[in-house]
Amino acid sequence: MTLPAEPLVIFTPSGRRGRFPEGTLLLDAARALGVDIDSVCGGRGLCGHCQVEQGVGSFAKHGIVSLAEHLTPRGALEAGYRGLRALPQTRRLSCLAALRGDAVIDVPPESQVHRQVVRKDLTVRAFAVDPVVRLHYVEVAPPQLASPSGDLARLLGALEAEWGLTDLETDLDVIRALQPALTQGDWKVTVAVHDGRSLTAVWPGLHERAYGVAIDVGSTTIAGHLADLADGSVLASNGVMNPQIRFGEDLMSRVSYAMMHPGGAREMTRAVRGALAGLVADLAKRAGIPREEILELTLVGNPIMHHLVLGIDPVPLGSAPFALATDRAVHTTAVTLGLPAHPGARVYVLPCIAGHVGADTAAVILAETPHLADPISLVVDVGTNAEIVLGNREFLLAASSPTGPAFEGAQISCGQRAAPGAIERVRIDQRTLEPRFKIIGSDLWSDEPGFADATAELGVTGVCGSGIVEVIAELFLAGVVTADGIIDGRLAERSARIVPEGRTFSYLLHGGRPQLMITQNDVRAIQLAKAALYAGARLLMDHAGIEAVDQIRLAGAFGSQIDPLHAMVLGLIPDCDLSRVGAAGNAAGTGALIALLSGAARREIEEVVRGVEKIETAVEPRFQEHFVAALAFPHRTATFDNLRRVVDLPARAAGAERDPATRADRRRRRAEVAATTEDR
């Protein structure tokens, strides 16, 4: 007789899973799996730090059904919880909720001990601040019996007389607020005029403050920047996790969720809009300004994020011909998107380029300006989905490659997102095969005096994306990983760090708690991700008819953190003079900020994207050919001459077998020798 399996619990965003007996508290299950959930009160249901949210429905990618009744119902303590941290209706206290069946449990960022460091800093090029929102102070003539014109008419007359503004449209909210403002301001008011066409706000007397928010909606993280519209100064920046990750780590899994779950798209729209609202409110608090003084917002994102934020069905983007609902800039309001700002605040969404090349790529172009330069630039925004732009003032090509979440620590056995305690830098001694590393939160290397004491509180918790790239590149340079991506088990006799695991081998990076191993599957995940990125770049180079680029810019929260040398050793990017490879910061966020602060920049990018040639990797026959060749480290056939000038590559990667024809000739000669021997 087969006993029924114990309930399976899967925690997101970490992806850790395990089976536990019915009645196991979620907090206990999380701790057993190494999922760090905060708890100040020691699991007594008092502090509210351990809040989690259950995903309800059928989760095909996990192979389970998670229903509300698979957790114990709220008891008196949980139902009556009145702590400092509010407990939303959709959340549970993990110290009180117990398993009764399979469950998918999301741990929100505020409940995590090791909260993610969202590194989306801005490096802004020079541009003229020219916001579309302008404040105008006017003195309006008081009403008179002899001239019975309305207050709005007299205001519009004053604006025309004093500022030359004509034919202005007026929001209903402005009309409602106008009479009280005029009375309170003794017939002197300040109005906000949007793009020279619309009255969107009114204040009594002189009002000098107006702010805007630029937001980059990424698949994994959302970054926002609050700026003064008058001088362009950034007053606050912050980032949050995209809550849609619980519906799928990559874009296609979210499209699949929308296809398979009625109302799934609306559910994801609500989730991301809620995160945006929270981010805007947080930025206002950090900047110390009232939310009502936010008058303008800009949004960028890949096409699927773009559609979901706007409440547009993303399903057509999931299959050929990958049709966008619109490739033009979108103008809407903060009220429509549920964002906490002035009632008249407007939202500008940059134009998308193609079905898989979105407004974030348009923002990258706006920030990096390859269209204004003579050198041919390759700009790569590295994330769950890599956006790639190639060109100069003569041409621009753009494509998207599905790299997946491996570069951000997902799909890696010891991977995690960038947070204090995560390994971010790695070096491996090529003679002893011993590693040394740095973690986020400490400037010391692991072999330096004082490292253990300095990191005692943080601990070594996992490996983030930049660390994954470096450790695999270092293993390749040390000969532990072959050009084909195989961990060489023969080295187990030489180093105890090469550990057998079934039919493959792993490398022990950290022997403490937790033990961190780089497995064969980890290497494979990076191979697949980097091959997709390289193949996309190579495809654009084919279309441009070039064999090399003049410079490479790595953008995005992850792209800006990786070391160019290690990225090139893996073959993540094409060969290039390393002095011409650099970080672009969060170029999409920078582009969103430029569009926030400059009406001229909006007109510029709307014109530029119309001339971008879109390359759809999913239907390009040569993509698969490039992908297969790029699975090798750094590449099956490319010689990487620039790279070889600064680093000694293992023999095959240095070109020993770079020509497939050479290998074919060698096989043919062996066959001829064998045939001759048989004849004798």
C-alpha positions in Angstrom: 0.0 0.0 0.0 1.4 3.4 -1.1 1.1 6.1 1.5 -0.1 9.5 0.2 2.7 12.0 -0.4 3.2 14.7 2.1 2.2 18.2 1.1 4.7 20.0 -1.2 5.4 23.7 -0.5 7.2 25.9 -3.0 8.5 29.3 -1.9 8.9 32.1 -4.4 10.9 34.1 -5.5 13.6 31.7 -4.2 12.1 28.6 -5.9 13.0 26.4 -2.9 10.7 23.5 -2.4 10.2 20.5 -0.1 7.6 18.1 1.3 6.5 18.3 4.9 3.9 16.6 7.2 0.5 18.1 7.4 0.4 20.6 10.2 3.9 22.0 9.6 4.0 25.7 10.1 5.0 27.7 7.0 7.7 29.5 9.0 9.2 26.1 10.1 9.1 24.8 6.5 10.8 27.9 5.3 13.6 27.7 7.8 14.1 24.0 7.0 14.6 24.9 3.3 16.8 27.9 4.0 14.2 30.5 3.1 14.9 33.5 5.3 11.7 34.9 6.6 11.9 37.7 9.2 10.4 37.2 12.7 11.1 39.4 15.6 8.6 37.9 18.1 9.9 34.4 17.7 6.8 33.0 16.0 4.2 34.2 18.5 2.0 36.0 16.0 2.8 39.4 17.5 5.2 41.3 15.3 3.8 40.7 11.8 7.2 40.5 10.2 6.7 37.0 8.8 3.9 37.8 6.4 3.5 35.6 3.3 1.0 35.4 0.5 -0.4 32.1 -0.9 -0.6 31.7 -4.7 -4.0 30.2 -5.5 -4.7 28.2 -8.6 -3.1 25.6 -10.9 0.6 26.2 -11.4 1.6 24.1 -14.4 5.3 25.0 -14.3 5.4 23.6 -10.7 3.1 20.8 -11.4 0.8 21.4 -8.4 -2.5 22.9 -7.5 -2.4 25.4 -4.6 -5.8 26.1 -3.0 -6.8 28.3 -0.1 -8.0 25.2 1.9 -4.4 23.8 1.6 -3.5 26.1 4.5 -5.2 26.0 7.9 -7.9 28.7 8.3 -7.2 31.9 10.3 -7.4 31.3 14.0 -8.5 33.8 16.6 -4.9 35.2 17.1 -4.4 35.7 13.4 -7.9 37.0 12.7 -7.5 39.5 15.6 -4.0 40.6 14.7 -3.6 44.3 15.3 0.2 44.8 15.2 2.2 47.8 13.9 2.5 46.1 10.5 -1.0 45.9 8.8 -1.9 42.4 7.7 -3.7 42.6 4.3 -6.6 40.2 3.7 -4.5 38.3 1.1 -1.6 37.6 3.5 -1.0 35.1 6.2 1.3 35.0 9.2 3.7 32.2 8.4 4.2 31.5 12.1 0.5 30.6 12.5 -0.5 29.2 9.1 0.1 25.5 8.6 0.2 23.1 5.6 -2.8 20.9 4.8 -1.9 20.4 1.1 0.3 21.5 -1.7 1.0 25.3 -1.7 2.9 28.0 -3.5 3.9 30.7 -1.0 5.3 34.1 -2.0 7.6 35.8 0.5 7.3 39.6 -0.1 10.5 41.7 0.1 9.5 43.3 3.4 9.3 39.8 5.0 12.8 38.7 3.8 15.7 38.9 6.2 18.1 39.4 3.2 16.2 41.9 1.3 17.3 42.5 -2.3 19.7 45.3 -3.1 18.1 46.7 -6.3 21.1 48.2 -8.0 19.6 50.4 -10.6 21.6 53.6 -10.4 21.5 56.4 -13.0 24.3 57.7 -15.2 22.7 60.5 -17.0 24.2 62.1 -20.2 24.0 65.8 -20.7 20.6 67.1 -22.0 18.5 70.2 -21.7 15.8 70.1 -19.1 12.6 70.9 -20.9 9.7 69.4 -19.0 6.3 69.2 -20.6 4.7 70.5 -17.4 5.1 74.2 -16.7 3.9 76.3 -13.8 2.4 79.7 -14.5 1.4 82.3 -11.8 -1.3 84.7 -12.9 -3.5 87.4 -11.4 -7.1 87.0 -12.4 -9.6 89.9 -12.4 -12.3 89.5 -9.7 -15.8 88.9 -11.0 -18.0 91.9 -11.7 -21.8 92.3 -12.3 -21.1 94.4 -15.3 -19.0 91.6 -16.9 -20.6 88.2 -15.9 -17.9 86.0 -17.4 -17.0 82.7 -15.6 -13.9 82.3 -13.4 -12.4 79.9 -16.0 -12.9 82.3 -18.8 -11.1 85.1 -16.9 -8.3 82.7 -15.9 -7.8 81.7 -19.6 -7.8 85.3 -20.5 -5.2 86.1 -18.0 -3.0 83.2 -19.2 -3.3 84.4 -22.7 -2.5 88.0 -21.8 0.4 87.2 -19.4 1.9 84.0 -20.9 0.6 83.9 -24.5 -1.2 80.6 -23.9 -4.2 80.0 -26.0 -6.8 77.3 -26.7 -6.2 75.5 -23.5 -8.2 72.4 -22.5 -9.2 72.2 -18.9 -9.5 69.1 -16.7 -12.8 68.9 -14.8 -10.8 68.6 -11.5 -9.3 72.0 -12.2 -12.7 73.6 -12.8 -13.9 72.1 -9.5 -10.8 73.5 -7.6 -10.7 76.8 -9.4 -13.2 78.9 -7.4 -11.8 77.9 -3.9 -8.2 78.5 -5.2 -9.1 82.0 -6.5 -10.9 82.9 -3.3 -8.1 81.6 -1.0 -5.4 83.2 -3.2 -7.1 86.6 -3.4 -7.5 86.1 -7.2 -3.9 85.0 -7.6 -3.3 81.4 -8.6 -0.6 79.1 -10.0 -1.7 76.7 -12.7 0.1 73.7 -14.2 0.0 73.6 -18.0 0.7 70.3 -19.7 2.5 70.4 -23.1 1.2 73.9 -23.7 -2.3 72.5 -24.3 -4.0 71.4 -21.0 -4.7 72.9 -17.6 -4.1 70.1 -15.2 -3.7 71.7 -11.7 -4.4 74.9 -9.8 -3.1 76.2 -6.5 -3.9 79.4 -4.6 -1.2 82.1 -4.7 2.4 81.3 -5.7 3.2 77.6 -6.0 6.7 76.7 -7.1 7.1 73.0 -6.8 6.3 70.3 -9.3 7.8 66.8 -9.4 7.9 63.8 -11.7 8.6 60.1 -11.5 10.4 58.0 -14.0 9.9 54.2 -13.8 11.6 51.2 -15.4 9.3 48.2 -15.1 11.5 45.2 -15.4 10.5 41.6 -15.4 12.2 41.0 -12.1 12.7 44.5 -10.6 11.0 47.8 -10.9 13.1 51.0 -10.4 11.9 54.5 -9.9 13.4 57.9 -9.7 11.7 61.1 -8.4 12.9 64.3 -9.9 12.3 68.0 -9.6 10.8 69.1 -12.9 12.2 72.5 -12.6 15.9 71.7 -12.4 16.0 67.9 -13.2 17.6 67.0 -9.9 16.9 63.5 -8.7 15.6 63.6 -5.1 14.9 60.0 -4.5 15.5 56.6 -6.1 14.4 53.1 -5.1 13.6 49.7 -6.5 11.2 46.9 -5.7 10.7 43.4 -6.8 8.1 42.9 -9.5 5.3 40.9 -7.8 4.4 39.2 -11.1 7.4 36.9 -10.5 5.1 34.6 -8.6 3.2 34.0 -11.9 6.3 33.1 -13.8 10.0 33.9 -13.7 10.3 34.7 -17.4 8.1 36.6 -19.8 6.7 33.6 -21.7 5.6 31.9 -18.5 3.6 35.0 -17.7 2.0 35.0 -21.1 1.2 31.3 -20.5 -0.4 32.2 -17.2 -2.6 34.7 -18.9 -3.6 32.1 -21.6 -4.4 29.3 -19.1 -6.1 31.2 -16.3 -9.2 33.3 -17.1 -8.6 36.7 -15.6 -4.9 35.9 -15.2 -3.8 39.0 -17.2 -6.0 41.2 -15.0 -4.5 39.6 -11.9 -1.0 40.4 -13.1 -2.0 43.9 -14.0 -3.4 44.5 -10.5 -0.2 43.1 -9.0 2.2 45.3 -11.0 0.1 48.4 -10.6 0.0 47.8 -6.9 3.8 47.6 -6.9 4.0 50.8 -8.9 1.7 52.6 -6.5 3.7 51.5 -3.5 7.0 52.6 -5.2 5.6 56.1 -6.1 4.4 56.5 -2.5 7.7 55.4 -1.2 9.7 57.8 -3.4 7.5 60.7 -2.3 8.1 59.8 1.3 11.9 59.5 0.8 11.9 62.9 -1.0 9.8 64.5 1.7 7.2 65.8 -0.7 3.4 65.5 -0.8 2.2 62.9 -3.4 -0.1 65.6 -4.8 2.9 67.5 -6.1 3.7 64.7 -8.5 2.4 66.0 -11.8 4.1 63.8 -14.5 5.3 60.2 -14.8 7.1 58.2 -17.5 7.1 54.5 -17.8 9.3 52.1 -19.8 9.3 48.3 -20.0 9.5 45.3 -22.3 6.4 44.7 -24.5 4.8 42.2 -22.1 5.3 44.5 -19.0 4.1 47.4 -21.1 0.9 45.7 -22.0 0.2 44.4 -18.5 0.8 47.7 -16.9 -1.6 49.3 -19.3 -4.2 46.5 -18.9 -3.7 45.2 -22.5 -3.9 41.5 -23.2 -0.4 40.2 -23.6 -1.4 36.8 -25.2 -0.9 38.0 -28.9 2.8 38.6 -27.9 3.2 34.9 -27.1 3.2 33.6 -30.7 4.0 34.7 -34.2 3.6 37.3 -35.5 4.0 38.8 -32.0 1.6 41.6 -32.7 1.8 44.7 -30.4 -1.5 46.4 -29.6 0.4 49.7 -30.3 4.0 50.7 -31.1 3.3 54.3 -30.5 3.9 56.3 -27.4 0.9 56.1 -25.0 -0.5 59.1 -23.1 -2.7 58.3 -20.1 -3.3 59.5 -16.5 -2.1 58.5 -13.1 -5.7 58.0 -12.0 -6.2 55.4 -14.7 -3.2 53.4 -13.5 -4.1 53.8 -9.8 -0.9 55.8 -9.1 -0.8 58.1 -6.0 -0.1 61.5 -7.5 -2.0 64.7 -8.3 -5.4 64.0 -9.8 -4.3 65.7 -13.0 -1.0 63.9 -13.3 -0.2 62.5 -16.7 1.7 59.4 -17.6 3.8 59.1 -20.7 4.8 55.6 -21.9 7.6 55.5 -24.4 7.0 53.7 -27.7 7.7 50.1 -28.3 9.7 49.0 -31.3 8.5 45.5 -32.1 6.8 42.4 -30.5 9.7 41.5 -28.3 11.6 44.9 -28.4 9.9 47.3 -26.1 9.8 50.8 -24.6 12.7 49.9 -22.4 14.9 49.4 -25.5 13.6 52.8 -26.8 14.7 54.3 -23.5 18.2 52.6 -23.8 18.6 54.2 -27.2 17.6 57.6 -25.8 20.1 57.2 -22.9 23.0 55.8 -25.0 22.4 57.8 -28.2 24.1 55.3 -30.6 22.1 57.1 -33.4 24.2 60.2 -32.8 27.7 58.6 -33.0 30.0 57.4 -35.8 31.5 54.3 -34.0 29.3 51.2 -34.2 28.0 50.4 -30.8 26.5 47.2 -29.4 24.3 48.0 -26.4 23.1 45.1 -24.4 20.5 45.4 -21.6 21.1 42.2 -19.7 18.2 40.8 -17.8 15.6 38.0 -17.8 15.1 39.1 -21.4 18.1 40.7 -23.1 17.4 43.7 -25.3 20.2 44.3 -27.9 20.8 47.4 -30.1 23.4 47.7 -32.8 24.3 50.7 -34.9 25.4 54.2 -35.3 24.2 57.4 -37.0 23.8 55.4 -40.3 21.6 52.6 -39.0 20.0 51.0 -36.0 19.1 47.3 -35.5 17.3 45.9 -32.5 16.4 42.4 -31.2 15.5 40.6 -28.0 17.0 37.3 -26.8 15.3 35.1 -24.2 18.2 34.6 -21.8 16.0 33.6 -18.9 16.6 34.4 -15.2 19.9 32.5 -14.8 21.9 35.7 -14.9 19.9 37.0 -11.9 20.6 34.0 -9.8 17.5 31.9 -10.6 17.9 28.4 -12.0 21.2 28.2 -10.2 21.4 25.7 -7.3 23.1 28.1 -5.0 21.9 31.2 -6.8 20.1 34.2 -5.3 19.4 37.8 -6.2 21.8 40.5 -5.3 21.5 41.0 -1.5 23.9 41.3 1.4 25.7 38.0 1.9 25.7 37.0 -1.8 29.0 36.2 -3.4 29.5 38.8 -6.2 33.2 38.4 -7.1 35.3 35.2 -7.5 38.9 34.3 -8.3 40.2 30.7 -8.6 43.9 29.8 -8.3 44.7 28.0 -11.5 47.4 25.9 -9.7 45.6 24.9 -6.5 42.0 25.4 -7.7 41.3 27.1 -4.4 38.7 30.0 -4.6 38.6 33.4 -3.0 35.5 35.6 -3.2 33.8 38.8 -2.1 30.3 39.1 -0.8 27.9 42.0 -1.1 28.2 44.1 2.1 31.9 43.6 2.7 35.0 45.0 0.9 37.2 42.1 2.1 38.2 39.0 0.1 37.5 35.7 1.8 41.2 35.0 2.2 42.0 38.3 3.9 42.4 38.7 7.6 39.2 39.8 9.3 36.8 38.4 6.7 35.1 36.0 9.0 34.5 38.6 11.7 33.4 41.2 9.2 30.8 38.9 7.7 29.7 37.0 10.8 26.4 38.8 10.9 25.7 38.8 7.2 27.0 35.3 6.5 27.7 33.8 3.1 24.2 33.1 1.7 24.5 32.3 -2.0 25.8 33.5 -5.3 24.3 36.4 -7.3 24.4 36.9 -11.0 27.8 38.6 -11.3 29.3 35.9 -9.0 27.8 33.1 -11.2 29.4 34.7 -14.3 32.8 35.1 -12.6 33.0 31.6 -10.9 32.2 29.8 -14.2 34.6 31.9 -16.2 37.3 31.3 -13.5 36.6 27.6 -13.6 37.0 27.6 -17.3 40.3 29.5 -17.2 41.5 27.1 -14.5 40.6 24.1 -16.7 38.0 22.8 -14.3 35.3 23.4 -16.9 36.0 22.4 -20.5 35.1 24.5 -23.5 32.0 22.3 -23.9 30.9 23.2 -20.4 31.8 19.9 -18.7 33.2 19.9 -15.2 36.3 17.7 -15.5 36.0 14.9 -13.0 39.6 13.8 -13.5 40.6 16.8 -11.4 39.0 15.2 -8.4 42.4 13.5 -7.7 44.0 16.9 -7.7 41.5 18.8 -5.6 38.9 17.9 -3.0 36.8 20.7 -4.3 35.8 18.6 -7.3 33.0 16.5 -5.9 31.2 13.6 -7.7 27.4 13.9 -7.8 25.8 11.0 -9.6 27.1 10.8 -13.1 28.5 14.3 -13.1 30.8 16.5 -10.9 30.4 19.7 -9.0 32.8 22.3 -7.7 32.7 23.3 -3.9 32.9 27.1 -3.8 32.1 27.5 -0.1 32.4 24.8 2.4 30.6 26.6 5.3 27.0 26.8 6.1 25.2 26.9 3.7 27.5 24.8 1.5 27.6 26.3 -2.0 28.3 24.0 -4.9 28.5 24.9 -8.6 26.9 22.0 -10.3 26.9 20.7 -13.9 23.3 21.9 -14.3 24.4 25.4 -13.1 27.1 25.5 -15.9 24.5 24.4 -18.4 22.1 27.1 -17.4 24.7 29.8 -17.9 25.7 28.2 -21.3 22.1 28.4 -22.5 21.7 32.0 -21.3 24.9 33.3 -22.7 24.5 31.5 -26.0 21.1 33.1 -26.5 22.5 36.6 -25.8 25.6 36.1 -28.1 23.4 34.6 -30.8 21.1 37.6 -30.8 24.1 40.0 -31.0 25.7 38.0 -33.8 22.4 37.9 -35.7 22.3 41.7 -35.7 26.0 41.8 -36.9 25.0 39.5 -39.8 22.2 41.9 -40.8 24.6 44.8 -40.6 27.2 43.0 -42.6 30.0 43.5 -40.0 32.4 41.1 -38.2 33.3 43.3 -35.3 31.9 46.2 -33.3 33.7 49.4 -32.1 32.4 49.4 -28.6 30.1 47.5 -26.3 27.9 48.9 -23.5 26.4 46.6 -20.8 23.2 48.0 -19.3 20.7 46.9 -16.7 20.9 46.2 -13.0 22.9 43.0 -13.8 24.7 44.1 -16.9 26.3 47.0 -15.0 27.7 44.7 -12.3 29.4 42.0 -14.4 33.1 42.2 -15.1 33.6 42.7 -18.9 36.6 40.4 -18.9 34.7 37.5 -17.4 31.7 38.2 -19.6 33.9 37.9 -22.7 35.7 34.8 -21.3 32.3 33.1 -21.2 31.4 34.4 -24.7 28.5 36.3 -23.3 29.4 39.2 -25.7 31.3 39.2 -29.0 35.0 39.9 -29.0 36.0 43.5 -28.7 38.8 45.7 -27.4 38.2 45.4 -23.6 39.0 49.1 -23.1 36.0 49.8 -25.3 33.6 47.6 -23.1 31.9 49.4 -20.3 28.8 49.7 -18.0 25.9 51.9 -19.0 24.1 51.7 -15.7 20.4 51.4 -15.7 20.1 52.8 -19.2 16.4 52.1 -19.5 15.8 54.0 -16.3 18.1 56.8 -17.5 16.1 57.0 -20.7 12.8 57.2 -18.8 14.2 60.1 -16.7 15.4 61.9 -19.8 11.9 61.5 -21.3 10.4 62.8 -18.0 12.5 65.9 -18.1 12.5 66.7 -21.8 9.7 67.1 -24.2 12.3 67.4 -27.0 13.7 64.0 -26.0 10.2 62.5 -26.4 9.9 63.8 -29.9 13.4 62.6 -30.7 12.8 59.0 -29.6 9.5 58.8 -31.3 11.2 59.8 -34.5 14.2 57.5 -34.0 12.3 54.3 -33.3 10.5 54.6 -36.6 13.8 54.1 -38.3 15.0 51.1 -36.2 15.1 47.8 -38.1 13.5 45.1 -36.0 15.0 41.6 -36.1 12.8 38.8 -34.7 15.1 36.1 -33.3 12.3 33.6 -33.0 11.9 33.3 -36.7 15.4 33.9 -37.9 16.9 30.6 -39.4 20.5 31.6 -38.4 19.7 32.2 -34.8 19.8 28.5 -33.9 23.1 28.1 -35.8 24.7 30.9 -33.9 23.1 29.6 -30.6 24.7 26.2 -31.0 28.1 27.6 -31.8 27.9 30.0 -28.8 27.2 27.1 -26.3 31.0 26.6 -26.1 33.3 28.8 -23.9 33.9 31.3 -25.3 32.7 30.1 -28.7 33.0 27.1 -31.0 34.5 28.9 -33.9 35.1 32.6 -33.2 38.8 33.3 -32.3 38.4 36.1 -29.8 41.7 37.7 -30.7 41.2 40.8 -28.5 40.5 38.6 -25.5 43.5 36.4 -26.2 45.8 39.5 -26.0 44.9 39.9 -22.3 44.2 36.4 -21.0 45.5 32.9 -21.6 42.6 30.8 -22.8 42.7 27.0 -22.6 44.1 25.4 -25.7 40.9 24.7 -27.7 39.4 28.1 -26.9 42.6 29.7 -28.1 41.8 28.4 -31.6 43.2 24.9 -31.7 39.9 23.6 -33.1 38.2 26.8 -34.3 37.7 25.6 -37.8 35.0 23.0 -38.2 36.5 22.1 -41.6 39.8 21.3 -40.0 38.1 18.8 -37.7 36.2 17.3 -40.6 39.4 16.9 -42.6 41.0 15.2 -39.6 38.1 12.8 -39.3 38.3 12.1 -43.1 42.0 11.4 -42.9 41.5 9.0 -40.0 38.8 7.2 -42.0 41.2 7.0 -45.0 44.0 5.6 -42.8 41.6 3.0 -41.4 40.4 2.0 -44.8 44.0 1.6 -46.1 44.8 -0.6 -43.1 41.8 -2.8 -43.8 42.8 -3.2 -47.4 46.2 -4.4 -46.4 
